[in-house]
Amino acid sequence: MPVPEVLSCVCLHACRWKVDYILMLRLSIGLFIAAVLVQLVVCNTTALKTQELHALDQEIALVQSQISEINQQIYLSSAISGMEARAHTLGFLPMDKPVNSVTNPTIARAF
């Protein structure tokens, strides 16, 4: 570029690569509107996923409480006192003496 053309280009109105300011304004407004719309879509999607995640957390808590109740029923039904009560209702008699007597071990029994 020759020097006089460069000097004349200092003033934007005289430059041959003049920028159309109306076009730039329209592009800026268009990009702003597109960015706002994309942000709305992303926020909406995130909010919906958060609600679904919250519902799943509530279902998990409900299932875990049901599992705890079932475990408690299993523990109660397998307890010796519960088995003894069921045996009495079925007609079994209580034991008079232990099935196998437990005595203190001696040295002879250890070998």
MDTraj code that builds the backbone (N, CA, C; nanometers):
import mdtraj as md
import numpy as np

residues = "MET PRO VAL PRO GLU VAL LEU SER CYS VAL CYS LEU HIS ALA CYS ARG TRP LYS VAL ASP TYR ILE LEU MET LEU ARG LEU SER ILE GLY LEU PHE ILE ALA ALA VAL LEU VAL GLN LEU VAL VAL CYS ASN THR THR ALA LEU LYS THR GLN GLU LEU HIS ALA LEU ASP GLN GLU ILE ALA LEU VAL GLN SER GLN ILE SER GLU ILE ASN GLN GLN ILE TYR LEU SER SER ALA ILE SER GLY MET GLU ALA ARG ALA HIS THR LEU GLY PHE LEU PRO MET ASP LYS PRO VAL ASN SER VAL THR ASN PRO THR ILE ALA ARG ALA PHE".split()
xyz = np.array([
    [0.0828, -0.1166, 0.0000],
    [0.0000, 0.0000, 0.0000],
    [0.0884, 0.1245, 0.0000],
    [0.0633, 0.2108, -0.0900],
    [0.1455, 0.3337, -0.0895],
    [0.1123, 0.4207, 0.0321],
    [0.2046, 0.5034, 0.0670],
    [0.1924, 0.5852, 0.1871],
    [0.0703, 0.6774, 0.1823],
    [0.0420, 0.7453, 0.0728],
    [-0.0741, 0.8345, 0.0775],
    [-0.2058, 0.7599, 0.1009],
    [-0.2167, 0.6371, 0.0474],
    [-0.3403, 0.5608, 0.0686],
    [-0.3533, 0.5175, 0.2138],
    [-0.2419, 0.4834, 0.2769],
    [-0.2439, 0.4457, 0.4173],
    [-0.2854, 0.5652, 0.5017],
    [-0.2315, 0.6790, 0.4707],
    [-0.2670, 0.7982, 0.5465],
    [-0.4132, 0.8351, 0.5265],
    [-0.4641, 0.8147, 0.4056],
    [-0.6045, 0.8469, 0.3825],
    [-0.6960, 0.7434, 0.4483],
    [-0.6425, 0.6254, 0.4809],
    [-0.7217, 0.5189, 0.5417],
    [-0.7378, 0.5401, 0.6919],
    [-0.6668, 0.6372, 0.7486],
    [-0.6793, 0.6652, 0.8900],
    [-0.8219, 0.7082, 0.9207],
    [-0.8776, 0.7839, 0.8363],
    [-1.0173, 0.8211, 0.8493],
    [-1.1004, 0.7068, 0.7901],
    [-1.1855, 0.6462, 0.8682],
    [-1.2575, 0.5270, 0.8260],
    [-1.3518, 0.5521, 0.7086],
    [-1.3978, 0.6716, 0.6924],
    [-1.4909, 0.6995, 0.5836],
    [-1.4212, 0.6972, 0.4489],
    [-1.2926, 0.7206, 0.4439],
    [-1.2215, 0.7277, 0.3177],
    [-1.1575, 0.5951, 0.2795],
    [-1.1586, 0.4963, 0.3692],
    [-1.0931, 0.3670, 0.3442],
    [-1.1729, 0.2867, 0.2432],
    [-1.1049, 0.2158, 0.1531],
    [-1.1778, 0.1390, 0.0516],
    [-1.2351, 0.0091, 0.1105],
    [-1.1842, -0.0360, 0.2283],
    [-1.2411, -0.1526, 0.2960],
    [-1.3401, -0.1061, 0.4017],
    [-1.4274, -0.0181, 0.3634],
    [-1.5217, 0.0419, 0.4560],
    [-1.6141, -0.0665, 0.5124],
    [-1.6372, -0.0618, 0.6404],
    [-1.7208, -0.1592, 0.7090],
    [-1.8633, -0.1062, 0.7097],
    [-1.9555, -0.1959, 0.6799],
    [-2.0962, -0.1580, 0.6829],
    [-2.1437, -0.1727, 0.8274],
    [-2.1616, -0.0582, 0.8953],
    [-2.1959, -0.0591, 1.0368],
    [-2.3352, -0.1147, 1.0629],
    [-2.4275, -0.0955, 0.9724],
    [-2.5622, -0.1500, 0.9894],
    [-2.5560, -0.3027, 0.9857],
    [-2.4760, -0.3576, 0.8951],
    [-2.4597, -0.5030, 0.8864],
    [-2.3971, -0.5576, 1.0147],
    [-2.2966, -0.4869, 1.0660],
    [-2.2323, -0.5314, 1.1904],
    [-2.3304, -0.5268, 1.3075],
    [-2.4144, -0.4248, 1.3126],
    [-2.5145, -0.4141, 1.4175],
    [-2.6141, -0.5292, 1.4074],
    [-2.6585, -0.5589, 1.2874],
    [-2.7526, -0.6702, 1.2678],
    [-2.6893, -0.8030, 1.3067],
    [-2.5648, -0.8240, 1.2670],
    [-2.4951, -0.9482, 1.3041],
    [-2.4793, -0.9589, 1.4557],
    [-2.4459, -0.8496, 1.5210],
    [-2.4292, -0.8515, 1.6661],
    [-2.5611, -0.8829, 1.7358],
    [-2.6679, -0.8198, 1.6920],
    [-2.7985, -0.8466, 1.7518],
    [-2.8403, -0.9907, 1.7257],
    [-2.8159, -1.0407, 1.6051],
    [-2.8481, -1.1803, 1.5723],
    [-2.7708, -1.2787, 1.6579],
    [-2.6424, -1.2543, 1.6772],
    [-2.5611, -1.3416, 1.7608],
    [-2.6057, -1.3352, 1.9067],
    [-2.6435, -1.2163, 1.9537],
    [-2.6915, -1.2028, 2.0908],
    [-2.8202, -1.2820, 2.1106],
    [-2.9135, -1.2695, 2.0177],
    [-3.0404, -1.3427, 2.0281],
    [-3.0156, -1.4939, 2.0211],
    [-2.9266, -1.5372, 1.9323],
    [-2.8954, -1.6800, 1.9218],
    [-2.8320, -1.7309, 2.0517],
    [-2.7435, -1.6522, 2.1112],
    [-2.6795, -1.6932, 2.2372],
    [-2.7819, -1.7025, 2.3493],
    [-2.8767, -1.6084, 2.3540],
    [-2.9809, -1.6120, 2.4574],
    [-3.0687, -1.7349, 2.4395],
    [-3.1056, -1.7663, 2.3162],
    [-3.1888, -1.8835, 2.2905],
    [-3.1163, -2.0128, 2.3261],
    [-2.9905, -2.0223, 2.2924],
    [-2.9127, -2.1417, 2.3278],
    [-2.9024, -2.1546, 2.4792],
    [-2.8817, -2.0428, 2.5485],
    [-2.8749, -2.0456, 2.6946],
    [-3.0073, -2.0915, 2.7546],
    [-3.1202, -2.0465, 2.7001],
    [-3.2507, -2.0892, 2.7493],
    [-3.2714, -2.2392, 2.7308],
    [-3.2316, -2.2901, 2.6160],
    [-3.2478, -2.4332, 2.5896],
    [-3.1613, -2.5149, 2.6851],
    [-3.0387, -2.4731, 2.7045],
    [-2.9476, -2.5464, 2.7936],
    [-2.9989, -2.5423, 2.9376],
    [-3.0444, -2.4258, 2.9834],
    [-3.0961, -2.4155, 3.1205],
    [-3.2221, -2.4996, 3.1392],
    [-3.3092, -2.5009, 3.0396],
    [-3.4315, -2.5795, 3.0481],
    [-3.3995, -2.7286, 3.0540],
    [-3.3080, -2.7720, 2.9713],
    [-3.2685, -2.9125, 2.9709],
    [-3.2067, -2.9521, 3.1049],
    [-3.1223, -2.8664, 3.1591],
    [-3.0598, -2.8942, 3.2879],
    [-3.1631, -2.9002, 3.3992],
    [-3.2611, -2.8117, 3.3964],
    [-3.3655, -2.8118, 3.4989],
    [-3.4480, -2.9396, 3.4914],
    [-3.4802, -2.9846, 3.3715],
    [-3.5571, -3.1085, 3.3569],
    [-3.4777, -3.2285, 3.4063],
    [-3.3509, -3.2337, 3.3736],
    [-3.2670, -3.3442, 3.4197],
    [-3.2541, -3.3428, 3.5719],
    [-3.2484, -3.2248, 3.6320],
    [-3.2395, -3.2144, 3.7769],
    [-3.3662, -3.2664, 3.8425],
    [-3.4816, -3.2355, 3.7849],
    [-3.6078, -3.2862, 3.8397],
    [-3.6139, -3.4385, 3.8287],
    [-3.5707, -3.4923, 3.7156],
    [-3.5691, -3.6381, 3.6996],
    [-3.4748, -3.7021, 3.8010],
    [-3.3596, -3.6409, 3.8227],
    [-3.2622, -3.6938, 3.9186],
    [-3.3193, -3.6899, 4.0603],
    [-3.3904, -3.5845, 4.0941],
    [-3.4529, -3.5746, 4.2263],
    [-3.5582, -3.6839, 4.2444],
    [-3.6379, -3.7086, 4.1400],
    [-3.7394, -3.8151, 4.1477],
    [-3.6728, -3.9516, 4.1651],
    [-3.5626, -3.9749, 4.0946],
    [-3.4905, -4.1013, 4.1090],
    [-3.4307, -4.1159, 4.2490],
    [-3.3805, -4.0072, 4.3051],
    [-3.3276, -4.0118, 4.4421],
    [-3.4367, -4.0487, 4.5419],
    [-3.5579, -3.9956, 4.5223],
    [-3.6684, -4.0297, 4.6109],
    [-3.7062, -4.1769, 4.5968],
    [-3.7055, -4.2282, 4.4745],
    [-3.7354, -4.3701, 4.4544],
    [-3.6297, -4.4588, 4.5187],
    [-3.5041, -4.4185, 4.5077],
    [-3.3955, -4.4954, 4.5694],
    [-3.4124, -4.4976, 4.7206],
    [-3.4479, -4.3836, 4.7798],
    [-3.4687, -4.3779, 4.9246],
    [-3.5844, -4.4680, 4.9664],
    [-3.6915, -4.4714, 4.8871],
    [-3.8055, -4.5568, 4.9173],
    [-3.7667, -4.7048, 4.9105],
    [-3.6922, -4.7424, 4.8071],
    [-3.6498, -4.8825, 4.7921],
    [-3.5555, -4.9213, 4.9057],
    [-3.4672, -4.8314, 4.9452],
    [-3.3761, -4.8626, 5.0552],
    [-3.4515, -4.8804, 5.1869],
    [-3.5561, -4.8022, 5.2089],
    [-3.6341, -4.8207, 5.3317],
    [-3.7091, -4.9539, 5.3274],
    [-3.7574, -4.9938, 5.2101],
    [-3.8237, -5.1237, 5.1976],
    [-3.7250, -5.2374, 5.2216],
    [-3.6038, -5.2217, 5.1714],
    [-3.4999, -5.3232, 5.1937],
    [-3.4689, -5.3343, 5.3428],
    [-3.4639, -5.2208, 5.4124],
    [-3.4377, -5.2225, 5.5568],
    [-3.5484, -5.2954, 5.6314],
    [-3.6731, -5.2715, 5.5919],
    [-3.7849, -5.3402, 5.6564],
    [-3.7780, -5.4913, 5.6327],
    [-3.7448, -5.5310, 5.5112],
    [-3.7339, -5.6738, 5.4795],
    [-3.6191, -5.7368, 5.5578],
    [-3.5064, -5.6666, 5.5676],
    [-3.3939, -5.7181, 5.6468],
    [-3.4325, -5.7339, 5.7932],
    [-3.5092, -5.6399, 5.8458],
    [-3.5533, -5.6507, 5.9846],
    [-3.6447, -5.7713, 6.0024],
    [-3.7327, -5.7953, 5.9080],
    [-3.8195, -5.9134, 5.9163],
    [-3.7381, -6.0416, 5.9091],
    [-3.6352, -6.0443, 5.8258],
    [-3.5490, -6.1621, 5.8161],
    [-3.4767, -6.1860, 5.9486],
    [-3.4241, -6.0788, 6.0083],
    [-3.3537, -6.0926, 6.1356],
    [-3.4473, -6.1414, 6.2449],
    [-3.5698, -6.0887, 6.2467],
    [-3.6646, -6.1307, 6.3498],
    [-3.7083, -6.2753, 6.3300],
    [-3.7239, -6.3161, 6.2041],
    [-3.7691, -6.4535, 6.1805],
    [-3.6574, -6.5549, 6.2028],
    [-3.5334, -6.5124, 6.1905],
    [-3.4235, -6.6068, 6.2115],
    [-3.3687, -6.6019, 6.3542],
    [-3.4230, -6.5162, 6.4386],
    [-3.3775, -6.5098, 6.5779],
    [-3.4245, -6.6344, 6.6526],
    [-3.3466, -6.6769, 6.7488],
    [-3.3766, -6.7992, 6.8236],
    [-3.5082, -6.7864, 6.8992],
    [-3.5338, -6.6710, 6.9576],
    [-3.6590, -6.6545, 7.0317],
    [-3.7797, -6.6638, 6.9376],
    [-3.7671, -6.6101, 6.8187],
    [-3.8754, -6.6210, 6.7214],
    [-3.8965, -6.7635, 6.6750],
    [-3.7860, -6.8368, 6.6543],
    [-3.7963, -6.9775, 6.6137],
    [-3.8583, -7.0610, 6.7258],
    [-3.8229, -7.0279, 6.8490],
    [-3.8770, -7.1007, 6.9631],
    [-4.0275, -7.0777, 6.9752],
    [-4.0707, -6.9548, 6.9544],
    [-4.2142, -6.9244, 6.9623],
    [-4.2906, -6.9965, 6.8509],
    [-4.2340, -7.0007, 6.7323],
    [-4.2999, -7.0722, 6.6216],
    [-4.3037, -7.2221, 6.6484],
    [-4.1976, -7.2750, 6.7079],
    [-4.1951, -7.4180, 6.7394],
    [-4.3032, -7.4525, 6.8414],
    [-4.3247, -7.3679, 6.9399],
    [-4.4299, -7.3922, 7.0392],
    [-4.5680, -7.3880, 6.9731],
    [-4.5869, -7.2959, 6.8795],
    [-4.7172, -7.2899, 6.8119],
    [-4.7395, -7.4111, 6.7221],
    [-4.6307, -7.4715, 6.6731],
    [-4.6441, -7.5914, 6.5895],
    [-4.6607, -7.7182, 6.6730],
    [-4.6434, -7.7103, 6.8045],
    [-4.6657, -7.8252, 6.8900],
    [-4.5403, -7.8904, 6.9421],
    [-4.4262, -7.8336, 6.9197],
    [-4.3031, -7.8893, 6.9740],
    [-4.2966, -7.8624, 7.1237],
    [-4.2368, -7.9550, 7.1970],
    [-4.2221, -7.9407, 7.3410],
    [-4.0891, -7.8742, 7.3723],
    [-4.0837, -7.7996, 7.4825],
    [-3.9552, -7.7394, 7.5189],
    [-3.8560, -7.8470, 7.5625],
    [-3.7283, -7.8159, 7.5444],
    [-3.6239, -7.9128, 7.5789],
    [-3.6068, -7.9208, 7.7299],
    [-3.5900, -8.0452, 7.7786],
    [-3.5664, -8.0660, 7.9216],
    [-3.4188, -8.0501, 7.9548],
    [-3.3339, -8.0998, 7.8685],
    [-3.1906, -8.0906, 7.8907],
    [-3.1242, -8.0589, 7.7572],
    [-3.0021, -8.0081, 7.7612],
    [-2.9338, -7.9758, 7.6363],
    [-2.9043, -8.1013, 7.5556],
    [-2.8963, -8.0855, 7.4258],
    [-2.8708, -8.1990, 7.3378],
    [-2.7308, -8.2530, 7.3608],
    [-2.6353, -8.1691, 7.3726],
    [-2.4974, -8.2099, 7.3937],
    [-2.4446, -8.1291, 7.5107],
    [-2.3987, -8.1966, 7.6126],
    [-2.3482, -8.1244, 7.7288],
    [-2.2088, -8.0719, 7.6974],
    [-2.1851, -7.9525, 7.7362],
    [-2.0553, -7.8901, 7.7140],
    [-1.9816, -7.8902, 7.8464],
    [-1.8669, -7.9566, 7.8463],
    [-1.7852, -7.9618, 7.9674],
    [-1.6553, -7.8879, 7.9420],
    [-1.5866, -7.8601, 8.0490],
    [-1.4573, -7.7937, 8.0350],
    [-1.3594, -7.8886, 7.9678],
    [-1.2835, -7.8399, 7.8731],
    [-1.1870, -7.9282, 7.8052],
    [-1.0703, -7.9639, 7.8959],
    [-1.0216, -8.0846, 7.8756],
    [-0.9042, -8.1289, 7.9498],
    [-0.7894, -8.1430, 7.8508],
    [-0.6724, -8.1622, 7.9057],
    [-0.5553, -8.1760, 7.8197],
    [-0.5639, -8.3045, 7.7377],
    [-0.6184, -8.4103, 7.7954],
    [-0.6303, -8.5370, 7.7235],
    [-0.7233, -8.5231, 7.6029],
    [-0.8279, -8.4435, 7.6175],
    [-0.9210, -8.4259, 7.5056],
    [-0.8610, -8.3393, 7.3941],
    [-0.7656, -8.2586, 7.4264],
    [-0.7059, -8.1725, 7.3253],
    [-0.6221, -8.2526, 7.2261],
    [-0.5699, -8.3694, 7.2679],
    [-0.4872, -8.4505, 7.1791],
    [-0.5706, -8.5599, 7.1284],
])
top = md.Topology()
chain = top.add_chain()
for i, resn in enumerate(residues, 1):
    res = top.add_residue(resn, chain, resSeq=i)
    for name in ("N", "CA", "C"):
        top.add_atom(name, md.element.get_by_symbol(name[0]), res)
traj = md.Trajectory(xyz[None], top)
